[in-house]
Amino acid sequence: MARLLTLSRAARLVGVRRGALQSKIRSGELAAFEGMVAAEDLLRAYPQARLEDNSALERLEAIKDSAFARRMRERLLPNSEVLVARLSELSVQRAQAQAQLEHYRGIVGELQAKLREPAATPGGLLAWLQQRLESVAHGGQPLLAQETFLRIMTAHVQVKPSGREFFVDGNDSLLEAALRAGLSLDYGCSIGSCGKCKARIVSGQAHRTRHSDYALTAAEKNAGVVLMCCNTALTDLVMEAREAHGAADMPLQTIDARVKSVTPLGANVRLLHLQTPRSNRLRFLAGQSVSLSLAGGISAALPVASCPCDDRNLQFHIRRRDGDAFAERVFDGLKGVDSVRVEGPRGEFVLHEESHRALVFIAGESGFAPIKSLIEHAMALDVAESLHLVWVAADSNGHYLDNLCRSWSDALDEFRYTSLTAKGALAEDEAVLRQVLQDHPRLVECDVYIAGPAPWAGAAEFQLLERGLPREQLFVSALES
């Protein structure tokens, strides 16, 4: 009997994106059984896969640091290298034992069938049984050993009814792990006071790790309801929880945040970092915008440049423009004592998560801000077959986070980055479109996201549609120039 793995766990074991596995399944290179793959088939598809979790030591050290005082660690626990080595050895032994057990189960089943054959003789059965007992099942053992170790270090969670999945590492709560994985679950305060992050445990075990001021009813407790912000996964589990499926599901919020920092990103761009209160964080979808208001009635509508997975720390890219009073205040020096009112989120420029097509992002100037949020969200979801960023600017200084984009390209095999400098007026420059078409001759197989100054974004939209890109696969955010 083959050992089956979920796509999420299989992808994590061989170090690829879920989208890569889904692509192989669609092409017939990898067999799937009700959304799962066999360990042996996975190894055949990825014979060069490294079957070790490079982050195990780091995660283990983080768990130890947060869970125990230094003295208790020194007295009760071996160091991380020793502990990982012991767990790895136990994983190998368990995988070998499990493989042998499945092998013997198969022999018993075959023997029962042979005993029913009229021509069966004791001598023939004995010879056959001896031959089968001498054979040993080895296929997939390294992978199963690593899968066992991964189960020790992490818990796998499936959310109903959407079927989305994520892993819980270390002492993360269910909510923290879900947000980090790009899921848009319903929640409020994140500290156990409001009760908005209720979920019902369908199977598996959750464990409460934090105090909660919100009291669940007896009926809710009996039904397996928990607060995701105060519980972690003790084992692999399945839970029912509410999710946002689009911009319409995001509630409008008003939050008074404080300025954490203002950092230069170039001569004419500043990174404004706002931090919300711990008990009042901003729920938003990647690509959406908010209104920011300063004392004195100065305000601006800006796209959030950070990932929804870090809902308390909000980033904005502020470009200096003539007559922009908000930008002038930012450049003249907002301080940590200053308060900024955040209202939102708004906008339909969000990632369409149900699509597993390759993603192409085209950013013009500071249109990179919402594109950055979308890219980080897509990376967290880990479902797209590939990601390609094309960033066009009026001059070389316009790529104000060029090193960040290059680091993505260096770290991820499925990520490509192309920086272009416009020749002449940005809105009239067709070099971007020529580059995209050259890199993606079958653009119809991609989802394309465009964000930038309104004239330029409109021109890019028109040209892509004219070249045959389906309307439902093109998403545009036209920003103020």
N, C-alpha and C positions, 0 to 999 in steps of 0.2 A: 504494500500500500504506500503510495507516494505521500511525502510530507508536503502539505500545501502552505504557502505563505501569502499574506496579503500583499498587494502591490506596494503599499507604503513601506512595509518592512523589507520586502525584497529589494526595493530601490535603495533603501538605506544600507543594506548589507553589501551590495556590490558597488555603491558609490555613484549612482546615476540618478537622474530625475525621474519622477513617476511618468512624466511625459515621454521619456525615452522608452520605457517599458511598454507604454500604451501604443507607441508607434510600432514597436516590434510585434506586438500582438496583432495590430491591424494588418501588418504586412505578412503575417503567417510565420515569422521567424521564431516566435515564442508562443507556446500553447498556453491557454488560460482556461480555468475551470471555475465558472461562477465568480469571475473577478479575482481569482487567486492563481498562483503559478507554483509548479512543483520545483523543489530545490534542485533536482537533477537537470530539469530543463533550463533553469536559470544559469547553472554552471556551464551548460553547453553553449548558451547564448553569450556568456561573458567568461570565457575560459581564463582570461588574464586578470580577473577581478581579484583585488586584495581583500581578503576576508578578515580584516581586523578593523576595529573602531578606533581611529587615531585620537578621538576626543575623550576616550574613556578615562584616561588619567586626569585630564583637566576637570571633567565633570565630577569625578570621585573626590578630587581635592576640594572642589567647591562645596560638595555635600558635607564633607567632613568639617570644613571651616564654618559653615553655617549651623551645623547641628551639635557640635561638641566644643567644649572649652579645651584649650590646649593641653591642660593636665590630663583630662580624661582621654584625649586622643593618644597621648604618649603612653598611658598605662593600659588602655583596653584594646586599641586597634594597632595592627601592624601598619607600616608605611604603605603608601598607595601602590608602589611597585609590587610589593609582596602580596598585597591583597588582590590586585588585578591578576597576578600570576596564578594564585590559588583558584580564583574564580574561573579563569580560563581553563585550567586543568580540569576542574569539575565539569565545566561545560563540555569539554571533549569526551570525558568519561560518560556523561549523561547521553550525549549524542550517539556514542558507540552502542551503549546499552539499548537505546531506543531503536536504533537501526536493526540490531540483532533481534529485538522483540518483534518488530514488524516483519522481519525475515521469517521467524519461526511461525508467526501467525499465518503467513502465506503458505508455508509448508503444510501446516495443519489443514488449511482449506483445500489444498491440492490433494492431500492424502485422503480426505473424506470423499472427494470426487472419484479418486482411483479405486477406493474400496467398493464403490457402487458399480464398477465395471465388471461385467460377467467374466471376462478373460483374465482377471487379476489373479496372480499366484503369490504365495508367500515369498518365494525366492525373488521374484521380480520386484515386488514391493520393497523388500529389504534392500536390494541393490539400488533401487531408485531413491529410497530414503537416505541411504548412506551418501550417495552422490549429492543430494540436496543439502544435507547437513554440513558437508565439507565446504560448500560454497558460502562465502561471506559477503554480505551486502556492504559495499563501501561507498556507493554513489551518494554524494551530497553531504557526507559526514563533516567535512570542514565547515561548510556553510551552516549546517544544523548546529554545530558547536558554537559558532559565532552568534547564531540566532538565539541560542539559549543564554549566552552571555549578555546579549542585547536586552533580553527580557529582564535580566537582573538589574541592569542599569536604567532601563526606561520602561514605561508602560504605554501601550498602544490604546488609543481611544477612538471609537467610532461614534459619530453624532447622527441620531435619527431625527427627522425623516430624511435629511439630505444625503446621508451616507458619507459625508466628509470625514476625514481622519486626521489625527495629529498624534504626536508623541509627548509624553510628560517626562521631563528630565529632572533629576535631583529633587529639590524641594519645591519646585514650581507648583502653583495651584492649577486647577483645571482651567481656570479663566486665563491666567498668564500664559500657559502653554498654548491654548487655543488662539489667543491673539498673536502670539509670536509666529504661529503657523499660518497666519493670514485669514483665520475664520472671523466672521462678523457676528459673534454671539450677542444676545441681549444682556446688558448689564447696566449698572448705575454707578454706585459709589466705589466699588472695588474693595471695600473694607468691612463688609458684612453688616451693613446698617439698613440698606433699603430693600433687600429681598428680590431685586429685579433679575438677578442671575440664577434663578432657580433652575435646576435640572433634575430629571428623574433617572436614577440608575436602573437600567434594564437588566444588565448582567455584569458580573465582576464586583469589585469592592472599592469604594472610595474611603478615604481616611481624613478626618477633620484635623487640620494643622493650625488653624487660627481661630481666635475668639470671634464670636459674632453677637452683635446686639439685636439682630433680627431673630424673632422666635418663630420657628416653624410650628404648624399645628400638629396635633397627634396624627391626624389623617395623612398629612404630608409625609411625616416621618415613616409611617407604616407603608406608604406607597414608594418609599425609596428616594424621596426628594431631598436634595442637598443644595447648598449655596456653592457655586463653582469657585467663588473668590476665596472661600475658606476651607476648601477640600482639595486633596490631591488624589491621584489614582494609586491605590495599593497594588492592584493587579490590572491586567488588560481589562477594559470595560467598554460597554455600550451604554450610551445615555441619550435621553430625549431632551432637547433644548431648543429654544427659539433662536432663529437666525435672521439677520437682515439679508434680503435677496436683491436689494437694489436701493437706489437713492431715496425712493419714496418711503422706505422702512426706517430711515434715519430721523430721529426726532430733532427739532430745532432746540438749541440749548444756548443759554447765556451764562458765561463763566468769566469771573474776574481773575485773570492770570497775572503773574509778575514777570518782569524782564529778568531773565537769567544771564544773558550775555548778548552783546552786539559785536560781531566779528567781521573784519574785512575779508571779502572774497575776491577783491580786485579793486581797481581804482573807483569803479562806479557801482559796486554791488556790496551789500552788507547782508550777513546772516543774522536774522533776528531770532533768538531762541527764547521762547516763552515757556513757563512752567505753570501748570494748573495746580490747584489744591489737590491733596491726596484723595479727598472724598468727593471731588467734583471734576472728573476728567472728561475730555471731549471724545464722544463717539463720532466717528466719521469714516467715510470710505475713501480709499486712495484716489487722488485726483480732484476731490471736492475743494471748495473754497469757503472762506469765512470772512466776516467783517471784523476789522480791528478798530477800536476806538480809543483815543488818548484823551487826557484831560484837556478841556478847552474846545471840545467838539471836533477835533481833527480825526478823520477816519479814512479807511481804505478797505477795499475788497480784494483779498489776496488768496491765491491757491496755497494750500498747505504743502510744504515741500518734504515732509517727513512721513514715515510709515505709520498706519493706524495701529501697528503692533506696539508702539510706544505712545500711548494715548495721553500721557501726562506731559511729555516734552514735545512741543510743537515748534517746527522750524518754518521760516519764511525767508524768501530771497527778495531783498528790497533793492530796486534799481533807482539810482538818482535820476530824476527828470525835472526839467524846468517847470515850475509852478506846482510841483507835488509837495504840499505842506507836510504830509505824513512822512514821506521819504526824508525831507529836510530835518524833521525832528529825530528820526532814527540816526541820520548821519551826524547830527550835532551832538549826539550823546545821550540816549536813554540810559537810565541807571537801574540797578537792581531793586531800588526802592520804588520805582515807577510801576504803576498798574496799567494793564491793558485789558479792556473789555472785549471778549471774544463772543461773537454771535454766529451761529450756524450749526451744522454745515449746509451748504447749498451746492447745486450743480449736478448735472447728469453725466459728466465726464468721468466715468468710473470703469474699472476693469470688468469685462464680461467673463466671469469665472467659469461658466459652463462650456466655453469654447476651449478646445485643446489645440487650436491652430498655432503655428509659429507667430510670434509677436514682433511687430516692427514699430518702433517709437521714433517719431521725428519731432525734434524740439527746435524752436527758433528763439534765439536769444534767451531771455529769462523764462520762456515757456518750458525751460528745463525743470522748473520747480514742480509743477504737477506731474511731469513725466518721471521725475525722480521718485516721487511717491508711488506711482504706478509700478515702476520697475522693482522697487523694494517689496511691494506687495506681491508682485508676480513671483519674485524669488522665494518669498515665504510660502506661497501656495505650492510651488514646485510642480506645476502641472504642464506648463508650456513646453513644446518640443524645443524651441530655441527662442532667443531674444536678441534683437539687433537694434542698437541705438544709433541714430544719425542726429548729430547736434550741429546746427548751422548758426553762425554768428556773423555780424557785419565785419568784425576784425578778430585777430588772434586773441585779444584780451576777453572776448565774449565767452570763451569756454572756461568759465571761472571755477569749475570743479572738474577740470580735465583729468587730474590725477586720480580722483575718485572713480571716474568712468574707466580709466585704464586699469585700475586695480580690479574692477569687476571683470574686465576682459581677461586679465591674467589669472584670476582665481577660478573662473567658470568656463568650462569647455564649450557650453552652449551659448555663451554671451559674446556678442561682437560689438565693437564700438568704432564709429566713423565720425571724425570731426571735420567739418567743412567750413571754409570762409567764403562768404558771399562775394560775388563780383558785381559791384554796382549796387543798385537798390535791392534790398532783401526780398521784397515782394515780387520782383521781376526776375529773380535768379532761378533758373531751371536746373542748375547743377545738382541740387538735392534730389529732384525727381529722377534725373538721369542716373544718379548713383543708386537710388533705391531700385529702379527697374533693372539696372545692371546686376545688382546683387541678388535680386529676387525675380528671375524671369517668369516664375509662376506666382505672381503676387496674389492671384485669386485664392491661393491656399493660406494666406496670412490675414491676421487682424492688424490694422494699422491705426495708430494713435498719433494725432498731430496736436501740438500746443505751441502757440507763439503769438506775436502781434497779429491783430485782426486782418489787415490786408494780406500779409504773407500767408497766414493760415487759410484764408479764403482761396487764395490762388493755388495753394498746394492741394486743397480739397478738390477744386474744380479739375485740376490736371489728373489727379489720381482716378477720379470717377470717369473722366474722359478716356482714360486708358484701360477701363474695364474692371476696376475694383468694385465689387458689389457694395451697394450703399450700406447694407447691414454689417459690413466688415470694416467700416471706416468711422472713426470717432474723432471729433474735432473740438478743441477748446480755443476760442479766439479771445485773446487777452487785450487789455487796453494798451495802446502803443505808448 
